Amino acid sequence: MPNHIAKKILFIGLFTCSQSQMYAQTKAHELSRYATVDPSYNALSKTPGTMNKAGAPWIYGYSELESWRLQVMQKENKDAALKVGYPGDYHLAYKNVSFRLQNKSDAIINSLIFYTTGDVKVVVNDHMVIYDSKAKTSVHSIDLTTGISVRKLQVNLSTTGEPGCLLIENGPFSTSNKAWAWQAGKEEWQPAFQYLQLSNGRLPHEGTLQQIHLNTVSQADKISDFGRELLGYVYVQSTTKPIIGVGESVAEAQDTSKQNLEQTAELIDVGSGSWRSKVPLAFRYVKVFTPKDAAVSCGALYYPAQYKGAFSCSDSLLTKIWMNSAYTLRLCMDDFLIDGVKRDRLPWAGDLAMSMQANAFSFADREPVRRSLLVLGRAGIKQKDINGIVDYSLWWIISQDMYQQYYGDMPHLKREWSRIKAALNVLNSRCDSLGLLKAKDTWLFVDWVDANKNTALQILWWWAQNSAAKLASRMGDTKTMELYNKKSALLKDQLLKLAWNKQKGAWMDDPYHPQKISRHANIFAVISNMADRSQYKQIASVLKGSEADKVGTPYMAGFENMALSRLGNEVQSLNNVKSYWGGMLNNGATTFWEAYDASQTGNEKLAFYDRPYGKSLCHAWSSGPAAFLPSEILGVKPLADGWKIFSIAPQTGSLKQINATVPTPHGNILFEIIAQKMQVQIPAGTSAQWKGKLYPGPIVLKGNVE
């Protein structure tokens, strides 16, 4: 059969998929298992197992639990003596709150049993106080011998040191009823938010990561090597109080000089000759200075996660990079997607734009993403930008759109829409007469590079406006949609006039005072879809060339590789990945670093912020390959929210074999490409767009990769 005819052949077969099979172990999981670095790796279920239990849920005010958890994490950072700065404004959980439920008809109640936090007062039918008690951890029980008729029940709480919450297991006022409302401060009455009970009896806002016991992999010169980066408690068995050093590197573990410590190594006595680190630590290595015979182990902390996604290919280095990227992200999963385990252990909006994509292709767990978006934007940006960084305010809006694409969570958008619009109004008030965003009296970050970043900022502003229009469309807010479609079009015109250099075929560094080509501006122009296809060839030359200054971190290197691939330079992109992330693996990395410079040698590569061990060796913004290896090689990207429609456009380069599992809310998309022959299993509830046609699932597509 002639080759040009073979490429046109397409086979469509039907298949069925039960709910239990949606995230089963797949061939991609099997083929990539050799590259596993995670000691708790599990493709079949969440590990450690979730601690949720059946029963009526606890209720909180919207964002109150998340805001409280952020407060706790900031305190824990101080306890750990982490060298962390965390600018920006963050909402503090209210101390005085009320919960209210009004049923459609009266109910006679003879007793009321409930659990809550803080001092409590129970009011029925707006005026009758039937209970007034100080805070207690045990059950509250109200005995109403004669019984009373109740249509409206209100529970007022006054707390110190934790958020107000309520649990009523049974009866007509059970917290299972979604009509419960919450109010505090100047907030209007609004629906309360439900959280499942925990099997250990703790309150949802007290939830902590679970420990997995691990022993050392090897030991030499009193240094215990656990074989991989970890976050957890260090345990030392000794009859006398030990002195230890810990580190992400051997050098850091051996250096106990106070000025060089990045985290406290203080131990506490937990009985029976056992000592435990006072706080969770980020480390791979532990050195016991005294006594000589002490035994070391670890209680490693892991967020319950399932490796729903998988990636394997004929290039084992790329397979390992995907797996180590996923593990990097796994360690940075907590209540939120945090930036790193040594520091800062806190959520940052720009970092989230990359880590949420890595999460979508590996764990597909929307909760830490949702919680991060919620808590970062809760206080608004009227006084300070999100994380104190102007471009992070833009990334927060962009990420709201990304979140919908990957996870399809309209209830979240409906709750957040007013805050998004408020942030947009503030940003608009900071613009000049041409619509360009001014970065005065705030931090313009973009990347750890010393350069003029103004054009990069403006392109992000265009991207945020474009995202705002799409968010408004989802909300049916036509007025806002039209406003930001118009604004983004005008801004693009201005940037083309001021910052696009036709002669150089490149975006320059500053719209008003262009001096140099900006690599970041050219990257953003491509990945935001602002760049026209007529510019692609010239921008590709810029990114492959050396005239523009290099990016400073794996965070931006990830976006650069996405851009290169979309410009048709997939071979260059893959070579960059192998050189850059592979370079970290060659330097002994098991998780990917906050920054990487191949020219650095020895302990120089551990230094950052003018501190010898200041560099985080496990940073979520460096987990990008978990997303862009499958997304760019296979061209698999969501085209409609929640993967209801997605693209297929493989660019396999020299790879002979690729197996990938892409998790979606509807089940797995399964890819297999062998010697340019492709088979894709498409789950029910989704449709694949391939070569200009739409193929609704459940089907199997077979054809040749061109």
QUIJOVEN-V289991 format. One line per field, one symbol per residue. ss: DSSP state (H for helix, E for strand, C for the rest). phi: phi as a letter, one per 40 degrees, with the letter a starting at -180 (. if undefined). psi: psi as a letter, one per 30 degrees, with the letter a starting at -180 (. if undefined). A space follows every 50 residues. Layout:
BEGIN
ss: ???
phi: ???
psi: ???
END
This chain:
BEGIN
ss: CCHHHHCCCCEEEECCCCHHHCCCCCHHHHHHHHHCCCCCCCCCCCECCC CEEEEEEEEECCCHHHHHHHHHHHHHHHHCCCCCCCCCCCCCCCCEEEEE EEEEEEEEEEEEEEEECCEEEEEECCCEEEEEECCCCCCEEEEEEEEEEE EEEEEEEECCCCCCCEECCCCCCCCCCCCCEEEECCCCCEECEEEEEECC CCCHHHCCCEEEEEECCEEECCEEEEEEEEEEEEEEECCCCCEEEEECCH HHHHCCCHHHCCCCCCEEEEECCEEEECCCEEEEEEEEEECCCCEEEEEE EECCECCCCEEEECCHHHHHHHHHHHHHHHHCECCCECCECCCCCCCCHH HHHHHHHHHHHHCCCCHHHHHHHHHHHCCCCCCCCHHHEHHHHHHHHHHH HHHHHHHCCHHHHHHHHHHHHHHHHHHHHCECCCCCECCCCCECCCCCCC CCCHHHHHHHHHHHHHHHHHHHHHHCCHHHHHHHHHHHHHHHHHHHHHCE ECCCCEEECCCCCCCCECHHHHHHHHHCCCCCHHHHHHHHHHHHCCCCCC CCCHHHHHHHHHHHHHCCCHHHHHHHHHHHHHHHHHCCCCCCCCCCCCCC CHHHHHCECCECCCCCCCEHHHCCHHHHHHHHHHCCCEEEHHHCEEEECC CCCCCCEEEEEEEECCEEEEEEEECCEEEEEECCCCEEEECCEEEECCEE EEEECC
phi: .dcccdcccbbbbcabaccccdbccbccccccdcccbccbdacbacbdcc bcbchcccbbcdgcccccccdcccccccccfccbbbchbbccdccbbbba bbccacbcbbaabababgcbbbbbfgbccbaaaccaccccbbbbdcgbcb bbbbbbbbbbgaccaabbcbgcbdcccccdbbaafcccdadcbcbccbcc gccdccdbcccbcbbccaaafgbcbcgacbbiccbbcacbccbbbbacbc cccccbcdcbccacbcbbcbgfgbbbddbcbcabbbbccaccccbbaabc bbcdabcccaaaaccccccccccccccdcdcccadbcccaccabfacbcc dccccccccccbbfbccccdccdccccccgbccaccfgbccccccccdcc cddcccbfbcdcccccdcccccccccccccccccgcccbcfacbcgacbc acbccdcccccccccccccccccccgccccdcccccccccccdcccccbc ccccgacccaccbcbbcbccccccccccgccccccdcccdcccccbccdc cbacdccccccccdcccgbccccccccccccccccccgcbbcccaabccc bfcdcccafgbcbccccabccccddcccccccccgcacbbdggcbacbac bcfcccaababbcbcbhccbbabbfgcbbbcbccgbbbbbfgbbbcccab cbabcc
psi: kkefeeffkkkklklljleffehlkleeeeffefgkfjfgkkfflkklkl gllllklkklkkfeeeeeeeeeeeeeeeefhkikkillkkkkkkfjlkkk kjlfllkkkflkklklklkkkkkkhffjjfkjllklflkkkkjiefklkk ekkkjkkjljgllklkkjelafgkgfjffklkklbgklklklkkkllkfg flleffklklkkkkllelkkhgjkjgflklkakkkkjkflklklkllfle eeefjgkeffkflkgklkkglhgkkkkelklklekkkjeklegkkkakik kkkjkkiellkklfjfeeeeeeeeeeeeeefgkbeljlelfekfhlkkee eeeeeeeeeefefhjfefeeeeeeeefeflgeeklkggkeffeeeeeefe eeeeeefiieeeeeefeeeeeeeeeeeefglaffgkkkhkhlkjdelikj lkgeeeeeeeeeeeeeeeeeeeeefgieeeeeefeeeeeeeeeeeeeefk jeefhlklfkeeikelkjeeeeeeeeffgeklfffeeeeeeeffagekkl lflfefeeeeeeeeefggheeeeeeeeeedeeeeefggkflklelkjffk lbfeffklhgkfgfkkgjkffggeffefeeeeefhjkkflkggekllkik ifbgkfkkkkjjklffakkkkkkkhgkkkkkklkflkkjkhglkjklklk kkakk.
END
